[in-house]
Amino acid sequence: MDDRSRYFRRLKRLRGSARRWSVLGGGLTAAAAVLTPYAGIGVADAVWAAAAGSSVMLAWWRWSDHRELAAQPAPAPSLPETRLAAALERFPAGRTVVQEVRRQKNRFALRGSVIADSWDRLERASQTMAGLAGRLTGEGEAAVREAATAERWLRDLGQRAASVERAIPLGQGGRRDALVESHAGLAEQFSEGVEAFEALVAAAASYVAEDGQPLVDTRHPAYFSLVDAADRLRGIAEGLAELRTSEFRTPPAAAG
């Protein structure tokens, strides 16, 4: 069972419990209110009143827990970690689909968060780095490893910041102020980390761009090979066209 299913199952269970205790509390309160004037106040009446008050308080607590849980965003639908997901990851296309579903799940969990924009920037920078990784050789390989480590740290930091942000409405008084301050520190640290990660990706792109340039200020030899091949094909095409025209040309009429 995934997080989304557990969320709605717990929400349904709290709602059902709150309704049952509400009905029980209402019934006991009505019974105590009706029977007490007839039988007078005695031990039995105290039991009725205590049972009614307890049921009402339990109902109030259950409804309070239900409201707090309902105020939290429902987890995003996720791809079940089953044999199907494992089989899909064996193929490049399937691996891409699984990774995209997981990426969307993480992004859905951050909707409405103050770090959502920074998270989107991290996603774009991560995808750009993945495209550059295969071309980073030599000293660039160390940058790939550092980028992977930094990305894992940033994603964990972003999830922690979002979790603290969701807990802020649950705090009261000084606890709420402490949560707000902690969240602000985490969000600032995450934003600065994303900027540093983007700078690393930009430096990697510059490395790839310069590594593809020739050492001297001339065109790459492959360019001249392409030009020569194009010239040869163009000459062959023009020769074939001239030959076809001469074959179908009408011969001149004989004199006389």
HELIX and SHEET records of a PDB file:
HELIX    1   1 ASP A    3  ALA A   39  1                                  37    
HELIX    2   2 VAL A   43  ALA A   71  1                                  29    
HELIX    3   3 ARG A   83  LEU A   88  1                                   6    
HELIX    4   4 PRO A   92  ALA A  109  1                                  18    
HELIX    5   5 ALA A  116  ALA A  133  1                                  18    
HELIX    6   6 GLU A  139  ALA A  167  1                                  29    
HELIX    7   7 ILE A  168  LEU A  170  5                                   3    
HELIX    8   8 GLY A  174  ASP A  211  1                                  38    
HELIX    9   9 PRO A  221  GLU A  247  1                                  27    
END                                                                             
